[in-house]
Amino acid sequence: MRFRLLGILSLFVVVFSGSNASAWAQGQAQPKSNFASSAQVIAVGPIQMTVADMDRSVDFYSRVLTFEKTSDTEIAGADVEHLFGVFGARVRVVRMKLGDESIELIQFLAPRGRAIPDDSRSNDLWFQHIAIIVSDMDRAYRVLRENRVEHASTGPQRLPDWNKNAAGIKAFYFKDPDGHPVEILEFPEDKGAGKWHKPSARLFLGIDHTAIAVSNTESSLKFYRDVLGMRVAGESENYGTEQEHLNNVFGARLRITALRAAAGPGIEFLEYLTPRDGRPIPADERANDVVHRETILIALDVEAAAQNFSANKTRFVSSGVVVNPIQQSGTRKAFIVRDPDGHAIEIAAE
């Protein structure tokens, strides 16, 4: 019986990765847990997602969004089973790059998982998207329309001037062929990282962040900031008609918190202050379900991190630390755990 999963619609995430955000973050105390040093995250990415048809997904991300395929591997065996927690797994893994950032597409050739249900909502806690920066929102929207993508927003939205941290940002949400939500963003000159404002002939520039729905910001901060050592890069509260039409959620009011590591995309928390009727991630969600996404975090000491997560009763997807079968060198270790809301996080060696 199909379970109810992923929020198809994405919601706007305010990004605080520019110089002003760095100045803000430097003044904030970053609490530490007693095992933060061993689990310290030094980089974020790539973002991994399960797909139903690899060739279809590769075509979409390369032809429409101009990602470049950098590797294509088929793997099976004990390490694959123990990493993903799926017995009998055989997977095809394709890594694709856009600018400096990458995604990993995973197709489970066996066993096949479940599709994304049609009744998913953006405030359901299984929601996660990637945010792609564009150099020209109007032109990017035309490209998406020409390729008949499915809308999640009614159309591109310009965030209002009263919202100081988001004023002038343009955003639009759509769905990839599997129904995964994707965001495109255009920053005004005073917002976003400097690299997004360098002259470029490209339309789709790179991935600024991945966003996840959370039930309680403070609980998520204890995991990502206090345990994993990520820094808070900014905060905002977003609401109003633009936000509602962007998310297609009537009455949407969000607490948004942006976190960064030393390298890679950011991670954004999206806590719905209203409405608070989002559904939890089902306990039987697995890596071969198309709803599944993972954020890969590079840590200083994978073995020590696993021991500490285990001691603190963090829920594991993997059976333990394994040699990462996706890395062709066969020397990198990794494991997958779930954050307080059940989002999958892969901790991998540098």
Helices and strands as residue ranges (DSSP letters): H 19-26, E 41-50, H 54-59, I 60-64, E 68-76, H 78-84, E 90-98, E 101-110, E 128-134, H 137-146, E 150-151, E 157-158, E 170-175, E 181-186, G 194-197, E 204-214, H 217-221, I 222-227, E 231-239, H 241-247, E 253-260, E 266-274, E 293-299, H 302-311, E 322-323, E 333-338, E 344-349
